[in-house]
Amino acid sequence: MTVKTITKKLITVLCLEGCHGSGKTELCKYFSKVGFTVLDEAFLDMPTFSIPNQSLTMETVWVSNWFQRLLKMELIENSNNNNNNNNNNNNNYNNLNNLNNNNNNNNNNNNNNNNNNNNNNNNNNNNNNNNNNNNNNNNNNNNNNNNNNNNNNNNNNNNNNNNNNNNNNNNNNNNNNRNNINKFDNQHQKVFIADRSPFSAILYSKNNGHYLDPIISEQIKELKKYTNIDIKTVYLKVEKDVLWERIQKRLEEQPERKKYNEDSYQWMQDTVDFYESRKWDYVIDNNTFSPESIFTQLTTPILEQQEQKKNQ
């Protein structure tokens, strides 16, 4: 049985999968905008050798780098978590010292205050007489000034209220997103969004990519067993006619994507068949792109899991 220490975070990686044009890129942008850490495909960082990039060998290298990146990130998260815990302990110790010092200071201050009070009482009597005379004169002037100021302030407040209402609406939306992120990025849990999972290497390998399938599946199981990393795959499902329309529109804006064979309907068909033939942790309909709805569908199970652990 694997024993996990309290200081380790639970790291959940939600891997977005689907055919080109299914909305992965736009969804990653949305998650990044609301505060999530998004992991890109990282295939552009792959070194170039004499062997083709989409050979089984190079796809295997990419898969290894993908898992290695997660392991490094786990080390960083746990290190940061331990540092925060140590800082909290130091703060608690400092607070105790401060309390003791404050008590001593308060005793000394009380003695000084008693001596000073006697002197102050005498001075205050004299000052009060003078102040009363001055206050009577000042009050008349202040009343006139206050009336003018109140009129001006009322006008300014009306204008400001309109602006503040608009700003508050925007701020509330941002705060809601930030509050949501705090549930997925804290001392107990960290949620990452990944553009594709290692399983995509099976599709893109030009020869014998199926050999990677059992290896990747076993690697995911090992990470869950020996570390606090839990990898979840998310298939964004889109009807073929909607998908092809999106692909055509993107090719008009980014014609360079033809080099990835994205102008081929048959390649789209083969890609969809690959995704439809596999079992994924989550399957989400993305015919009508709604990032807010997908956000809710993906994060609700994580929140439910958190509640179950609290009640155990």
C-alpha positions as CSV (number, residue, x, y, z in Angstrom):
1,M,0.0,0.0,0.0
2,T,1.3,3.4,-0.9
3,V,1.5,5.9,1.9
4,K,1.1,9.5,1.0
5,T,2.2,12.3,3.2
6,I,-0.1,15.2,4.3
7,T,2.2,17.8,2.7
8,K,1.6,16.4,-0.9
9,K,-0.9,18.0,-3.1
10,L,-3.4,16.1,-5.2
11,I,-2.6,17.1,-8.8
12,T,-5.3,16.6,-11.3
13,V,-4.5,16.9,-15.0
14,L,-7.5,17.4,-17.3
15,C,-6.4,16.5,-20.8
16,L,-8.5,17.9,-23.6
17,E,-8.7,15.5,-26.6
18,G,-10.5,15.7,-29.9
19,C,-10.2,16.2,-33.6
20,H,-8.6,19.4,-35.0
21,G,-11.4,22.0,-35.0
22,S,-13.2,20.5,-31.9
23,G,-12.4,23.6,-29.8
24,K,-9.4,22.5,-27.7
25,T,-7.4,25.7,-28.4
26,E,-10.2,28.1,-27.6
27,L,-11.1,26.1,-24.5
28,C,-7.5,26.3,-23.3
29,K,-7.6,30.0,-23.8
30,Y,-10.7,30.3,-21.7
31,F,-9.3,28.2,-18.8
32,S,-6.1,30.2,-18.9
33,K,-8.1,33.5,-18.8
34,V,-9.9,32.4,-15.7
35,G,-6.7,31.5,-13.9
36,F,-5.8,27.8,-14.6
37,T,-2.4,26.7,-15.6
38,V,-2.5,25.3,-19.2
39,L,0.0,22.8,-20.5
40,D,0.6,23.1,-24.2
41,E,1.3,20.2,-26.6
42,A,5.1,20.9,-26.3
43,F,5.7,19.1,-29.7
44,L,7.2,22.3,-31.1
45,D,10.0,21.9,-28.5
46,M,10.9,18.5,-29.8
47,P,14.5,18.2,-31.1
48,T,15.0,17.4,-34.9
49,F,16.9,14.3,-35.8
50,S,17.4,12.4,-39.1
51,I,14.4,10.2,-38.0
52,P,11.0,11.6,-38.9
53,N,9.2,13.4,-36.1
54,Q,6.1,11.3,-36.3
55,S,8.0,8.0,-36.2
56,L,7.3,5.6,-33.3
57,T,10.6,6.5,-31.8
58,M,10.0,10.2,-31.7
59,E,6.4,9.8,-30.6
60,T,7.8,7.7,-27.7
61,V,10.3,10.4,-26.8
62,W,7.4,13.0,-26.8
63,V,5.3,10.8,-24.5
64,S,8.3,10.4,-22.1
65,N,8.9,14.1,-22.0
66,W,5.1,14.6,-21.3
67,F,5.2,12.5,-18.2
68,Q,8.6,13.9,-17.1
69,R,7.2,17.4,-17.2
70,L,4.4,16.3,-14.8
71,L,6.8,14.7,-12.4
72,K,8.9,17.8,-12.3
73,M,5.8,19.9,-11.7
74,E,4.8,17.7,-8.8
75,L,8.3,18.2,-7.2
76,I,7.8,22.0,-7.5
77,E,4.2,22.0,-6.1
78,N,5.2,19.8,-3.1
79,S,8.3,21.9,-2.4
80,N,6.2,25.1,-2.5
81,N,3.6,23.4,-0.2
82,N,6.3,22.5,2.4
83,N,7.8,26.0,2.3
84,N,4.3,27.4,3.0
85,N,3.8,25.1,5.9
86,N,7.2,26.0,7.4
87,N,6.4,29.7,7.0
88,N,3.1,29.2,8.8
89,N,4.9,27.5,11.7
90,N,7.3,30.3,11.9
91,N,4.5,32.9,11.8
92,N,2.8,31.1,14.7
93,Y,6.0,31.1,16.7
94,N,6.5,34.8,16.0
95,N,2.9,35.5,17.0
96,L,3.4,33.9,20.4
97,N,6.5,36.0,20.9
98,N,4.7,39.1,19.8
99,L,1.9,38.4,22.2
100,N,4.3,38.2,25.1
101,N,6.1,41.3,24.1
102,N,2.8,43.2,23.7
103,N,1.7,42.2,27.2
104,N,5.0,43.5,28.7
105,N,4.7,46.7,26.6
106,N,1.1,47.2,27.7
107,N,2.1,47.0,31.4
108,N,4.8,49.6,30.9
109,N,2.4,51.8,28.9
110,N,-0.2,51.6,31.6
111,N,2.2,52.9,34.2
112,N,3.3,55.8,31.9
113,N,-0.3,56.6,31.0
114,N,-1.3,57.0,34.7
115,N,1.4,59.5,35.2
116,N,0.6,61.4,32.0
117,N,-3.1,61.5,32.7
118,N,-2.7,63.7,35.7
119,N,-0.7,66.3,33.8
120,N,-3.0,66.1,30.8
121,N,-6.1,66.8,32.9
122,N,-4.8,70.1,34.0
123,N,-3.8,71.1,30.5
124,N,-7.1,69.9,29.1
125,N,-9.1,72.2,31.3
126,N,-7.2,75.2,30.0
127,N,-7.4,74.1,26.5
128,N,-11.1,73.4,26.6
129,N,-11.9,76.9,27.5
130,N,-10.0,78.2,24.6
131,N,-11.3,75.6,22.2
132,N,-14.9,76.4,23.1
133,N,-14.5,80.0,22.0
134,N,-12.8,79.0,18.7
135,N,-15.4,76.3,18.0
136,N,-18.3,78.7,18.2
137,N,-16.8,80.8,15.5
138,N,-15.7,77.9,13.4
139,N,-19.1,76.2,13.5
140,N,-20.8,79.0,11.7
141,N,-18.3,79.0,8.9
142,N,-18.3,75.2,8.7
143,N,-22.1,75.0,8.4
144,N,-22.0,77.2,5.4
145,N,-19.2,75.3,3.8
146,N,-20.8,72.0,4.5
147,N,-24.0,73.0,2.7
148,N,-22.0,73.8,-0.4
149,N,-19.9,70.7,-0.2
150,N,-22.9,68.5,0.3
151,N,-24.5,69.8,-2.9
152,N,-21.4,69.2,-4.9
153,N,-20.8,65.8,-3.4
154,N,-24.4,64.7,-4.2
155,N,-23.8,65.6,-7.9
156,N,-20.5,63.8,-7.9
157,N,-21.9,60.7,-6.2
158,N,-24.7,60.3,-8.7
159,N,-22.1,60.3,-11.5
160,N,-19.8,58.0,-9.7
161,N,-22.6,55.6,-8.8
162,N,-23.3,54.9,-12.4
163,N,-19.7,54.2,-13.2
164,N,-19.3,52.1,-10.1
165,N,-22.2,49.9,-10.9
166,N,-20.7,49.1,-14.3
167,N,-17.3,48.4,-12.7
168,N,-18.8,46.3,-9.9
169,N,-20.5,44.1,-12.5
170,N,-17.2,43.4,-14.2
171,N,-15.4,43.0,-10.9
172,N,-18.0,40.5,-9.6
173,N,-17.5,38.3,-12.7
174,N,-13.7,38.4,-12.2
175,N,-14.1,37.7,-8.5
176,N,-16.4,34.7,-9.2
177,N,-13.8,33.3,-11.5
178,R,-11.1,33.9,-9.0
179,N,-13.1,32.3,-6.2
180,N,-13.6,29.2,-8.4
181,I,-9.9,29.0,-9.1
182,N,-9.1,29.0,-5.4
183,K,-11.1,25.8,-5.1
184,F,-8.7,24.2,-7.7
185,D,-5.4,25.8,-6.7
186,N,-4.7,25.6,-3.0
187,Q,-2.5,23.8,-0.4
188,H,-4.5,20.6,-0.9
189,Q,-5.1,20.4,-4.7
190,K,-3.9,21.8,-8.0
191,V,-5.7,21.3,-11.3
192,F,-3.9,21.6,-14.6
193,I,-5.4,21.8,-18.1
194,A,-3.5,20.0,-20.8
195,D,-3.8,20.4,-24.6
196,R,-4.0,16.7,-25.6
197,S,-3.0,13.6,-23.6
198,P,-0.2,11.1,-24.4
199,F,-2.8,9.0,-26.2
200,S,-2.7,11.4,-29.1
201,A,0.8,10.0,-29.9
202,I,-1.0,6.8,-31.0
203,L,-2.9,8.7,-33.6
204,Y,0.0,10.8,-34.9
205,S,2.6,8.0,-35.1
206,K,3.0,7.1,-38.8
207,N,3.7,3.5,-38.0
208,N,2.9,1.0,-35.2
209,G,1.5,3.7,-32.9
210,H,-0.7,1.0,-31.3
211,Y,2.4,-0.2,-29.4
212,L,2.2,2.9,-27.3
213,D,-1.3,2.3,-26.1
214,P,-0.7,-0.3,-23.3
215,I,2.5,1.6,-22.2
216,I,0.7,4.9,-21.8
217,S,-2.2,3.3,-19.9
218,E,0.2,1.6,-17.5
219,Q,2.2,4.9,-17.0
220,I,-1.0,6.7,-16.0
221,K,-1.8,4.0,-13.5
222,E,1.8,4.1,-12.1
223,L,1.6,7.9,-11.6
224,K,-1.7,7.5,-9.7
225,K,-0.2,4.7,-7.6
226,Y,3.2,6.2,-6.7
227,T,2.5,9.9,-6.9
228,N,-0.4,12.3,-6.3
229,I,-0.9,12.8,-10.0
230,D,-4.3,11.9,-11.4
231,I,-4.7,12.1,-15.2
232,K,-8.2,12.5,-16.7
233,T,-9.0,12.5,-20.4
234,V,-11.7,14.7,-21.9
235,Y,-13.0,14.0,-25.4
236,L,-14.6,17.0,-27.0
237,K,-17.2,15.5,-29.3
238,V,-18.4,17.5,-32.4
239,E,-20.7,16.3,-35.2
240,K,-18.8,15.9,-38.5
241,D,-20.6,18.5,-40.5
242,V,-20.1,21.1,-37.8
243,L,-16.5,20.0,-37.4
244,W,-15.7,20.3,-41.1
245,E,-17.3,23.8,-41.3
246,R,-15.0,24.9,-38.4
247,I,-12.0,23.4,-40.0
248,Q,-12.7,25.2,-43.3
249,K,-13.1,28.5,-41.6
250,R,-9.9,28.1,-39.7
251,L,-8.0,27.2,-42.9
252,E,-9.1,30.5,-44.4
253,E,-7.6,32.3,-41.4
254,Q,-4.6,30.0,-41.1
255,P,-3.8,28.4,-44.4
256,E,-0.4,27.2,-43.1
257,R,-2.3,24.5,-41.2
258,K,-2.6,22.6,-44.5
259,K,0.9,21.2,-43.8
260,Y,-0.8,19.2,-41.0
261,N,-3.1,17.6,-43.6
262,E,-6.1,19.5,-42.1
263,D,-7.5,20.3,-45.5
264,S,-8.2,16.6,-46.0
265,Y,-11.8,15.4,-45.2
266,Q,-10.5,11.8,-45.0
267,W,-7.9,12.8,-42.4
268,M,-10.7,14.4,-40.3
269,Q,-12.8,11.2,-40.8
270,D,-9.9,9.0,-39.7
271,T,-9.2,11.2,-36.7
272,V,-12.9,11.2,-35.6
273,D,-13.0,7.4,-36.0
274,F,-9.9,7.1,-33.7
275,Y,-11.5,9.2,-30.9
276,E,-14.9,7.4,-31.3
277,S,-13.3,4.0,-30.9
278,R,-11.7,4.7,-27.6
279,K,-12.9,5.0,-24.0
280,W,-12.4,8.4,-22.4
281,D,-12.9,9.6,-18.8
282,Y,-15.3,12.3,-19.9
283,V,-17.1,12.8,-23.2
284,I,-18.5,16.4,-23.7
285,D,-20.7,17.6,-26.6
286,N,-19.1,20.7,-28.1
287,N,-21.3,21.3,-31.1
288,T,-22.3,24.7,-29.7
289,F,-19.1,26.0,-28.1
290,S,-19.9,27.1,-24.5
291,P,-16.8,27.3,-22.4
292,E,-18.8,28.2,-19.3
293,S,-20.9,25.0,-19.6
294,I,-17.8,22.8,-20.2
295,F,-16.1,24.5,-17.3
296,T,-19.0,23.4,-15.0
297,Q,-19.1,19.9,-16.4
298,L,-15.4,19.3,-15.9
299,T,-15.0,20.9,-12.4
300,T,-18.2,19.7,-10.7
301,P,-16.9,16.1,-10.3
302,I,-13.7,17.5,-8.8
303,L,-15.6,19.6,-6.3
304,E,-17.8,16.5,-5.4
305,Q,-14.7,14.5,-4.9
306,Q,-13.3,17.2,-2.5
307,E,-16.5,17.1,-0.5
308,Q,-16.4,13.3,-0.2
309,K,-12.9,13.4,1.2
310,K,-13.9,16.0,3.7
311,N,-16.8,13.8,5.0
312,Q,-14.6,10.7,5.3
